[in-house]
């Protein structure tokens, strides 16, 4: 993995982010994050261009592209994955997917403290996207969509460290059930440097595909035809 340089992209949640990270480095060569709830499409390409302008060798130096694939905003995921695929095709390099929940949890997992690391994203209507990991980084609950009550029932009776937009709601439920719980950070978006680190570890033969976990909230009106493509 030496001399591998990766571009990481995230538009899944409440930020637009990109960074370039070289394998074996302690920090990204260049990075930028803009907090935003909307407007990812307009912000992403100029942001990537600014990041790459600070990278020695520019786009030709890239060996791989990583992108968050969900769960997250349907629109945000499509924007990020489309941009990553376009760069991958243009540079003829692999494009790998990083699960948003894993990227959120990664900084906590590295601390290797006893108990569970739980990443939770608010999915609205009393639901959360959730994944849980033990102190060695082993997934003990794979990414899924659950009610807050069911999520607590599914977790082992261990101290819980929580991160993500769904963490405060989960913390209330956990405390009510007598679980030791700690909220860590705001978790509105993953640290883009950890998206890059996980992207370096990903299998380059597995292409990036969206991980939605639920159907979109918007539904076509009954009786109206859906046009899939024009001819």
C-alpha positions as CSV (number, residue, x, y, z in Angstrom):
1,X,0.0,0.0,0.0
2,X,3.0,2.3,-0.1
3,X,2.9,5.3,-2.4
4,X,-0.8,5.0,-2.6
5,X,-2.6,8.3,-2.6
6,X,-6.4,8.4,-2.1
7,X,-9.0,11.1,-2.7
8,X,-11.9,10.8,-0.2
9,X,-15.3,12.4,-0.7
10,X,-18.2,12.8,1.6
11,X,-21.6,14.3,0.9
12,X,-23.7,11.9,2.9
13,X,-24.8,14.0,5.8
14,X,-24.5,17.6,7.0
15,X,-21.2,18.5,5.2
16,X,-19.4,18.5,1.9
17,X,-15.8,17.2,2.4
18,X,-12.8,16.0,0.5
19,X,-9.3,15.2,1.4
20,X,-6.2,13.5,-0.1
21,X,-4.4,11.1,2.1
22,X,-1.2,9.1,1.3
23,X,-0.8,5.7,2.8
24,X,1.5,5.8,5.8
25,X,1.1,9.5,6.4
26,X,0.0,10.9,9.7
27,X,-2.4,13.5,8.3
28,X,-4.0,14.4,5.0
29,X,-2.0,16.2,2.4
30,X,-4.9,18.5,1.7
31,X,-8.5,18.7,3.0
32,X,-11.5,20.9,3.2
33,X,-14.9,20.6,4.9
34,X,-17.9,22.8,4.6
35,X,-20.9,22.3,7.0
36,X,-24.1,22.4,5.1
37,X,-27.6,20.8,5.1
38,X,-28.2,21.5,1.4
39,X,-26.3,22.6,-1.6
40,X,-23.8,19.7,-1.8
41,X,-24.1,19.6,-5.6
42,X,-23.0,23.1,-6.1
43,X,-20.3,23.0,-3.5
44,X,-18.6,19.6,-4.2
45,X,-16.8,20.1,-7.5
46,X,-15.2,23.5,-6.6
47,X,-14.2,22.0,-3.2
48,X,-12.5,19.0,-4.8
49,X,-10.7,21.4,-7.3
50,X,-9.4,23.5,-4.4
51,X,-8.2,20.4,-2.5
52,X,-6.5,18.9,-5.5
53,X,-4.8,22.2,-6.3
54,X,-2.9,21.8,-3.0
55,X,-1.8,18.2,-3.8
56,X,1.6,17.5,-5.3
57,X,1.0,15.8,-8.7
58,X,-2.6,16.8,-8.8
59,X,-5.2,14.3,-10.1
60,X,-2.6,12.1,-11.9
61,X,-1.1,11.3,-8.5
62,X,-4.2,9.5,-7.3
63,X,-4.3,5.7,-6.9
64,X,-7.8,5.4,-5.6
65,X,-11.0,7.3,-4.8
66,X,-13.2,6.7,-1.7
67,X,-16.7,7.9,-1.1
68,X,-19.2,7.6,1.6
69,X,-22.0,5.3,0.3
70,X,-24.6,5.6,3.1
71,X,-26.7,5.6,5.0
72,X,-27.4,9.2,4.5
73,X,-29.2,11.7,2.3
74,X,-30.4,10.2,-0.9
75,X,-29.5,13.3,-2.8
76,X,-26.2,13.7,-1.1
77,X,-25.2,10.1,-1.7
78,X,-26.0,10.3,-5.4
79,X,-23.9,13.5,-5.7
80,X,-20.8,12.1,-4.0
81,X,-20.9,8.7,-5.7
82,X,-21.4,10.2,-9.1
83,X,-18.4,12.6,-8.6
84,X,-16.2,9.8,-7.3
85,X,-17.1,7.5,-10.2
86,X,-16.4,10.3,-12.7
87,X,-13.0,10.9,-11.3
88,X,-12.3,7.2,-11.1
89,X,-13.2,6.7,-14.8
90,X,-11.1,9.8,-15.8
91,X,-8.1,8.6,-13.9
92,X,-8.7,4.8,-14.4
93,X,-8.4,4.1,-10.7
94,X,-10.7,2.1,-8.4
95,X,-13.5,3.8,-6.6
96,X,-14.3,2.2,-3.2
97,X,-17.2,2.8,-0.8
98,X,-17.0,3.6,2.9
99,X,-20.1,3.1,5.1
100,X,-21.0,6.4,6.8
101,X,-21.6,4.7,10.2
102,X,-18.1,3.0,10.1
103,X,-16.5,6.4,9.3
104,X,-18.3,8.0,12.2
105,X,-17.3,5.2,14.6
106,X,-13.6,4.9,13.5
107,X,-12.1,7.6,15.7
108,X,-13.7,6.1,18.8
109,X,-12.7,2.5,17.9
110,X,-9.1,3.6,17.7
111,X,-9.2,4.5,21.4
112,X,-9.9,0.9,22.2
113,X,-11.8,1.6,25.4
114,X,-14.0,-1.1,27.0
115,X,-17.6,-1.4,25.8
116,X,-19.4,-0.7,22.6
117,X,-18.9,2.0,20.0
118,X,-22.3,2.8,18.5
119,X,-22.8,5.1,15.5
120,X,-26.4,6.3,15.0
121,X,-27.9,8.6,12.4
122,X,-31.3,10.1,12.8
123,X,-33.6,8.5,10.2
124,X,-36.7,10.5,11.5
125,X,-40.1,9.2,12.7
126,X,-38.4,7.5,15.7
127,X,-36.0,5.5,13.6
128,X,-32.2,5.5,13.4
129,X,-29.6,4.0,11.2
130,X,-27.2,2.2,13.6
131,X,-24.1,0.1,13.7
132,X,-22.1,-1.1,16.7
133,X,-18.5,-2.2,17.1
134,X,-16.5,-3.8,19.9
135,X,-13.3,-2.2,21.2
136,X,-11.3,-4.2,18.5
137,X,-13.4,-2.8,15.7
138,X,-15.4,-6.0,15.1
139,X,-18.9,-5.2,14.0
140,X,-21.4,-6.6,16.5
141,X,-24.4,-5.0,14.9
142,X,-24.2,-4.5,11.1
143,X,-25.7,-1.3,9.6
144,X,-29.5,-1.4,9.7
145,X,-32.6,0.7,10.2
146,X,-34.3,0.3,13.6
147,X,-36.5,2.0,16.1
148,X,-34.7,3.5,19.0
149,X,-36.3,1.0,21.4
150,X,-35.3,-2.0,19.3
151,X,-31.8,-0.6,18.9
152,X,-31.3,-0.7,22.7
153,X,-32.7,-4.2,22.9
154,X,-30.3,-5.4,20.2
155,X,-27.2,-4.1,21.9
156,X,-25.2,-6.1,24.4
157,X,-25.5,-4.9,28.1
158,X,-22.2,-3.1,28.0
159,X,-21.1,0.5,28.4
160,X,-22.0,2.4,25.2
161,X,-20.1,5.3,23.6
162,X,-22.3,7.1,21.1
163,X,-21.7,9.3,18.1
164,X,-23.9,10.6,15.3
165,X,-27.0,12.7,14.8
166,X,-29.1,9.9,16.3
167,X,-26.9,9.5,19.4
168,X,-28.8,11.9,21.7
169,X,-32.1,10.1,21.2
170,X,-30.4,6.8,21.7
171,X,-28.6,8.1,24.8
172,X,-32.0,9.0,26.5
173,X,-33.3,5.5,25.8
174,X,-30.1,3.8,27.0
175,X,-30.0,5.8,30.2
176,X,-33.6,5.0,30.9
177,X,-32.8,1.3,30.7
178,X,-29.8,1.7,33.1
179,X,-27.0,1.4,30.5
180,X,-23.8,3.4,31.1
181,X,-23.6,5.8,28.1
182,X,-21.3,8.5,26.9
183,X,-22.0,11.0,24.0
184,X,-18.9,11.8,22.0
185,X,-18.7,14.7,19.6
186,X,-21.6,16.2,17.5
187,X,-21.4,13.5,14.8
188,X,-23.1,15.6,12.2
189,X,-20.7,14.3,9.6
190,X,-17.8,11.8,9.5
191,X,-14.2,13.0,9.8
192,X,-13.1,13.0,6.1
193,X,-9.6,11.8,7.1
194,X,-11.1,8.6,8.5
195,X,-13.1,8.1,5.3
196,X,-9.7,8.2,3.5
197,X,-8.1,5.8,6.0
198,X,-11.0,3.3,5.6
199,X,-10.8,3.7,1.9
200,X,-7.2,2.7,1.9
201,X,-8.2,-0.5,3.6
202,X,-11.1,-1.3,1.3
203,X,-11.1,-4.0,-1.3
204,X,-10.5,-2.2,-4.6
205,X,-12.3,-5.0,-6.5
206,X,-15.6,-4.1,-4.7
207,X,-17.1,-1.0,-6.4
208,X,-18.8,1.7,-4.5
209,X,-22.6,1.2,-4.4
210,X,-25.2,3.2,-2.4
211,X,-26.3,1.8,1.0
212,X,-29.7,3.3,1.4
213,X,-31.3,0.9,4.0
214,X,-34.7,2.4,3.4
215,X,-36.9,3.6,0.5
216,X,-36.9,7.3,-0.3
217,X,-39.5,9.4,1.5
218,X,-40.8,10.9,-1.7
219,X,-43.2,8.6,-3.6
220,X,-44.7,9.1,-7.1
221,X,-48.4,10.1,-7.2
222,X,-50.8,7.2,-7.7
223,X,-51.8,6.7,-11.3
224,X,-49.0,8.8,-12.8
225,X,-46.6,6.9,-15.1
226,X,-42.9,7.0,-14.2
227,X,-40.5,7.8,-17.0
228,X,-37.3,6.0,-16.5
229,X,-35.5,7.2,-19.6
230,X,-36.2,9.3,-22.7
231,X,-35.7,7.9,-26.2
